[in-house]
Structure formats: structure tokens, C-alpha cells
Amino acid sequence: MTQLEGTVVDGVRIQAPFQPADTPDPFGRLWTPHRMVYIGGQDKPADDSTDQCPFCAAPGRADTDTLIVHRGHTAYVLMNLYPYNTGHLLICPYRHISDWTQATATERTEIGTLTARAMEVVRAVSHPHGFNLGMNQGQVAGAGIAAHLHQHVVPRWTGDANFMPIIGKTKPVPQLLGDQRDQLAAAWDSTPTALDTDRPDPER
């Protein structure tokens, strides 16, 4: 029985494991009670309107308050408030559209460019071994905010999220979102691009 049993953290009461007292427990636990806010729907929009959409509201607020890393012409980059992994970024168009087919050619191009740039910056800052990229189109496909299109950029490290919950029985997220945002925003303009490094030197 943990000494923290009964303690309330961010509105979530810590409970003892649901198992007989003499049963060995093979799982290490990294408690993340902050995710219960999202699971319970507290931060989810009440409807699909632009007034309720956090991705529409974010550009009108300060970057540090909304965890925006970079602002482009038709789309912007921000931290995922409920990340799958450390450094999880979202690429969002400014327009309130829900489907990739509704994006203009310009928006599709910039979302792709920002996705590649996000990978470069995260690699320079955090040195991941790989990435998951993707868009969940519709709530049935797993979109948490289905009304506003967003591209996920999720960095991966060998043994972290792919295998850690299965083998290590733990899911670590070791860095605060605000600290991640500050590091990535600072590196956005200073990190060399792949195009720059691949381009021949004109002086040679």
C-alpha cells in the first residue's frame, strides 16, 4: 500500500493497485494524472465550431502560453499538450478545416515543409532515432480534435515508447513542455536544413 494512497493530485485521487496484497506486481508506474483532464474531456471542444477550437485560438495568444514553436504563412507548429512522447509536435493550418482534401495546394506544401523542418529541429535538439508522422482523419480514426486538421510529428528513441511499456513497464516523459518549447523554438532558425547541407558549396 503506497503512502500516497488517497492523495489528490491535479484533481485525481491516487488509489492502491487493484490486486491481492500478496500478488507480485511486475509493473513500475510513472504516474501521469495530468492526462486524466484530457481523458475526461475537460480540455476538449464542446463542439466543432471555430469558437471552441483550441487550434484556432492558439495563434491569437502568446507563443509561450500556447506552446507554439514556429509560425508559418498558412500553418504553424506547436507542442502537443498531451504528448505521446517527449518533443511531440503538431503542424496545424490556420484555417479551420478538418480534412486533408480541404487543404489548398499551398497549405499542403507548407505543412509538408514544416513537418520536415520539425524533424530536423527535433533531431538537432533531442537526437531521436526515428519518428512517427501522421494525420488522424475523423474521430473514429483517433483524432482528438477532429474538426481541425493537424499533422503529428512524434520522435522515437530505441526502447522508449515502442518497447518500454512492454519490457520496462514504464512510460517516461522526462522534460516539461515549456522547456521543450523554448529549446525547439530557439533552434528553429539556427539549425541547418538538409537542403543547406546537401547543396554544393558555390566557392568550390
Residue pairs with C-beta under 8 A, 6 or more apart in sequence:
1 16
1 21
2 14
2 16
4 14
5 14
5 15
5 16
6 13
6 14
7 13
7 14
8 14
9 31
9 33
10 33
10 34
10 36
10 37
11 33
11 36
11 37
12 33
12 36
14 31
14 33
17 25
19 25
26 169
27 169
27 170
28 168
28 169
28 170
29 169
29 170
30 170
30 171
30 172
30 173
32 171
32 173
34 82
35 82
37 43
38 44
38 81
38 82
38 144
43 54
43 81
44 144
44 145
45 52
45 53
45 54
45 145
45 147
46 52
48 98
48 146
48 147
49 147
50 56
50 96
53 96
53 145
53 147
53 148
54 145
55 90
55 92
55 96
55 145
55 148
55 150
56 94
56 96
56 148
57 66
58 66
58 68
58 76
58 78
58 92
59 66
59 68
59 71
59 76
59 94
63 69
63 71
63 181
63 185
64 178
64 181
64 182
66 78
67 78
67 79
67 81
67 177
67 178
67 181
68 76
68 77
68 78
68 181
68 185
69 77
69 78
69 79
69 89
69 118
69 121
69 181
69 184
69 185
69 188
70 76
70 77
70 114
70 117
70 185
70 188
71 77
72 110
72 113
72 114
73 106
73 110
74 93
74 94
74 95
74 104
74 106
74 107
74 110
75 91
75 92
75 93
75 94
75 107
75 110
75 111
75 114
76 91
76 92
76 94
76 114
77 89
77 90
77 91
77 92
77 114
77 117
77 118
78 89
78 90
78 92
79 88
79 89
79 90
79 177
79 180
79 181
79 184
80 88
80 89
80 90
80 152
81 177
82 144
83 154
83 173
83 177
84 132
84 152
84 154
84 161
85 154
85 155
85 156
85 160
85 161
85 173
86 126
86 155
86 173
86 174
86 175
86 180
87 122
87 125
87 126
87 128
87 154
87 155
87 175
87 180
87 184
88 152
88 153
88 154
88 155
89 118
89 122
89 152
89 153
89 184
90 150
90 151
90 152
90 153
91 111
91 114
91 115
91 118
91 150
91 151
91 153
92 148
92 149
92 150
92 151
93 103
93 107
93 111
93 148
93 149
95 107
96 147
96 148
97 103
97 148
97 149
98 137
98 138
98 146
98 147
98 148
98 149
99 137
99 149
100 108
100 135
100 137
100 149
102 149
103 111
103 149
111 151
115 133
115 151
115 153
116 194
117 188
117 193
118 153
119 131
119 153
120 191
120 192
120 193
120 194
121 184
121 187
121 188
121 191
122 128
122 131
122 153
122 155
122 184
124 187
124 191
125 183
125 184
125 187
125 191
126 155
128 155
128 156
128 157
129 156
129 157
129 158
130 155
130 156
131 153
131 154
131 155
131 156
132 152
132 154
132 156
133 151
133 152
133 153
133 154
134 151
134 152
135 149
135 150
135 151
135 152
136 142
136 143
136 144
136 146
136 152
137 143
137 146
138 146
139 146
156 162
159 167
159 168
160 172
161 171
164 170
164 171
164 172
165 171
